[in-house]
Amino acid sequence: MRDRSTVLEGATLGSSRGLIPQALLPGGFALTGWLPAEHHVVSPDPLVVEFDLKSPGGRYTSVEDFYVRNHFDPPQEAGPAVLQVEGEVEQPRRLAPADLAPLLERELGAVLECAGNGVGPRGLVSNGSWAGWPLPAVLSLARPTRATAHLHLCGGDGYARSVPMERALEGGLLVTRLNQRPLTRQHGAPWRALFPGWYGMDSVKWLQRIVVSEDPLPSLRGAYQELREGLIPIRGLAWSGEGKISSVEVSADGGRSWRAARLDEGKDFGWTLWYAAVELSQPGAVEIVSRARDVKGFLQPAQRDPDRLDGYANNSYHRVHCVVA
């Protein structure tokens, strides 16, 4: 028996590589020839594009060939650019480009590399000339309190990362241009964060909110969604090899309490669509869980069968980790 659920509102699933060293590690590739610059699509959804290291074409990677590592689809273009700075600040701000224009800009050359980059002639790494406003100057407009130690960077695609405040103060940028050109949509337009010398997973694209905090975002075993408080609709699919699905239950507290979902009419050996909603009223970490039962009484197990030595029959509860902001 199998069940899969999807949170429909709020942010989409994000990736948190907490066990990987954050600093960019030494690496490189020995060039054996020169070819016209190329890039290679690894995945169209989410978009992942590698750069061909055999054909750099100069000091900086062209914008057209610069690697792309998206976690989700870029946000839809909507309205003017606004950056919300909130949290442990004396004066929360909604900053538009006109508010930032008086700040002195900085330009620097820096390699950007994905923490999941491999070794070989093609890679998730490129070298660019970046320009934008220093993050310390941007943050100063909201006057962070002395108790702050972390920045939660929230992108318009739902991806979020925490970085230490000291990293922002040591050279972080709110970038608006790459290689003297405005950022493209795939590279984070209208602006993104950049932390020179650190893996790209912290350089959040399509930056919409910076939350100044005493604590980092919780680590939730590799993935979390960021959601707003309120009623969150959920839908999913459930199926069984023993016949139709008779019920689906949903939990918003990690499986301690359950509520019934509404089912569409299902067929034997086909999947059944189901719908539910959960109320998230407290900020912090939340684990949403779903489980299914079929007409013969078989209930989806909480854990995978520990006696199996292979990697098959992964039919345990489906869990979605969330952070309510």
C-alpha positions, 0 to 999 in steps of 0.5 A: 500500500502506498500513499503520497501527499502534497502541500498545496499552499505556501512554499515548495519543498526545499533542500538543506545540506546541513552536513556538507561543509559550507565553505567552498573546498579546493577543486579544479579541472585540468584543461586539455583543449579549447572549444566554443562555450557550451552548457548541458541540461541535466534536468529540466524540472527543476532546471539544472544546467552544467557548464562545460569546463573544457571551454571557459572562453575567458576569465568569466563564464558568460551569462548564457553558459553560467550554471543553473541549479534550481530547487523549484520553478522560478517565481512568476514575475509579478509587480515591482521588486521588494525586499522585506527585512524583519525579525530581530530588527528595530525597524522592519523595512520593505525595501524597493530599489529606490530605497537601496539606490543611495547605498554604495555598490560593490563589484567583485569576481567570485566562483559560485559552486553547487555543494553537489558539484562532482568532478569532471569536465562538466560541472555545477560551477562557474566564475562571474563578476558580481555587482550589488549592494553589501548586505551589511549596508542593506541590513543597517536600514532595518537596524538589527538588534545586538542579539542577532546571530543568523539570517533566514534568507527566503526565496520567491520559489520557496527555498530558504537557508540560514546563514550566520550573521558574521558571514553576511558582515564579511562580504555578503552581497545583494546582487543585481548584476552578473557580468555587468548585466542585470540578473536573468530570471534563471539566475535570480532576478531581480536580486539574489544573495551572494556569499563569496567563498561559500557554496551556492546553496546559501546564495538564495535566488529571487530573494524576497525576505530576510528574517534576522534571528537569534536562532538558525532554521531547524534542520529537518532531515534534508527537506522542509517547506516554509508555510504561513500560519493558517488553514493549509489544504493538502491533497494526495494519492493512495493505492493498494495491491489488495483493492480499493482504498477505504480511508486516508488520515492526515496528521499535523503533529507527526502522527500523534493525532489524526483526522480523516481526509475526503476521498474521490471514488476509487477503483480496484488496483487504481489509485484514489485521490484524497483531500484534506486541510490542516490548521497551522497556528503556531510558528516552528517546525511541523511534520505533516503525515498521511496514511491509508487503509484499504478495503481488506483492512490493511493499514500503511505501516509507520516504518518500512519493514526492517527485515528487508535487506533490499531497497524495495517495498518503501510503503511507509507513512509519507512525511512532509517537513515544514517550518511555519513562519 
